């Protein structure tokens, strides 16, 4: 890990009204490490990774590849994220 951002207290963390903190970590990993992560992520959480314009979102048991600049490729991953209880505002996949 080479950078981290942790939200303030009492941020919405799901569509059920749960409040808490969310964490954003910048890491360098190999793709096979990302594949292994899928089974370790908590229900209604996700992780996303990027390299250049390629984005990858990893949910428990599910992975999506899409493009940073082509928002039309985001539709399926956003719909899935919403379906597992992730608030829309947390499905923005920052890359900076």
C-alpha positions as CSV (number, residue, x, y, z in Angstrom):
1,X,0.0,0.0,0.0
2,X,1.4,3.4,-0.8
3,X,-1.6,5.7,-0.1
4,X,-4.9,5.6,1.9
5,X,-8.0,7.6,2.3
6,X,-10.5,7.0,5.1
7,X,-13.9,8.7,5.1
8,X,-15.3,10.7,8.0
9,X,-17.4,8.9,10.6
10,X,-21.1,8.5,9.9
11,X,-20.9,8.2,6.1
12,X,-23.6,6.0,4.5
13,X,-22.0,2.6,3.7
14,X,-25.1,0.8,2.2
15,X,-28.6,1.3,1.1
16,X,-30.0,0.1,4.4
17,X,-29.0,3.2,6.3
18,X,-25.9,1.8,7.9
19,X,-23.4,4.4,8.7
20,X,-19.6,4.0,9.2
21,X,-16.4,4.6,7.4
22,X,-15.2,3.5,4.0
23,X,-11.5,3.0,3.1
24,X,-9.8,3.7,-0.2
25,X,-6.3,2.2,-0.6
26,X,-3.9,2.6,-3.4
27,X,-1.9,-0.7,-3.9
28,X,0.2,-2.5,-6.5
29,X,-0.9,-6.1,-7.1
30,X,-0.7,-8.7,-9.8
31,X,-3.8,-9.8,-11.6
32,X,-3.8,-13.3,-10.0
33,X,-3.8,-11.6,-6.6
34,X,-6.9,-9.7,-7.6
35,X,-8.6,-13.0,-8.7
36,X,-7.9,-14.5,-5.3
37,X,-9.4,-11.5,-3.5
38,X,-12.9,-12.2,-4.8
39,X,-13.5,-14.9,-2.2
40,X,-12.3,-12.6,0.6
41,X,-14.5,-9.5,0.2
42,X,-17.3,-9.0,2.6
43,X,-20.9,-9.1,1.4
44,X,-22.0,-5.7,0.0
45,X,-18.4,-4.5,-0.3
46,X,-16.2,-4.3,-3.4
47,X,-12.7,-3.4,-4.5
48,X,-11.7,-1.8,-7.7
49,X,-8.4,-1.6,-9.4
50,X,-7.0,0.2,-12.4
51,X,-4.1,0.4,-14.8
52,X,-4.2,3.1,-17.3
53,X,-7.8,3.2,-18.7
54,X,-8.6,-0.4,-17.7
55,X,-10.8,-0.8,-14.6
56,X,-11.6,-3.9,-12.7
57,X,-14.3,-4.2,-10.0
58,X,-14.3,-7.2,-7.7
59,X,-17.3,-8.2,-5.6
60,X,-17.7,-11.4,-3.6
61,X,-17.6,-14.1,-6.3
62,X,-17.9,-11.7,-9.2
63,X,-15.5,-9.6,-11.3
64,X,-16.1,-6.9,-14.0
65,X,-13.7,-5.4,-16.5
66,X,-14.5,-2.0,-18.0
67,X,-13.0,1.2,-19.3
68,X,-12.3,4.4,-17.3
69,X,-13.1,6.8,-20.1
70,X,-16.0,4.9,-21.7
71,X,-18.9,5.2,-19.2
72,X,-21.1,3.0,-21.4
73,X,-19.0,0.1,-20.2
74,X,-19.9,0.9,-16.6
75,X,-23.6,0.0,-16.8
76,X,-23.4,-3.6,-15.9
77,X,-21.1,-3.1,-12.9
78,X,-23.1,-0.3,-11.5
79,X,-26.4,-2.3,-11.9
80,X,-24.7,-5.2,-10.1
81,X,-23.3,-3.0,-7.4
82,X,-26.7,-1.5,-6.7
83,X,-28.3,-5.0,-6.6
84,X,-26.0,-6.1,-3.8
85,X,-26.7,-2.9,-1.7
86,X,-23.9,-0.6,-2.6
87,X,-25.1,3.1,-2.7
88,X,-24.9,4.6,-6.2
89,X,-22.5,7.4,-5.0
90,X,-20.0,4.8,-4.0
91,X,-20.0,3.3,-7.5
92,X,-17.9,6.1,-9.0
93,X,-14.6,4.1,-9.3
94,X,-12.0,6.9,-8.7
95,X,-8.6,6.5,-10.3
96,X,-6.7,9.5,-9.0
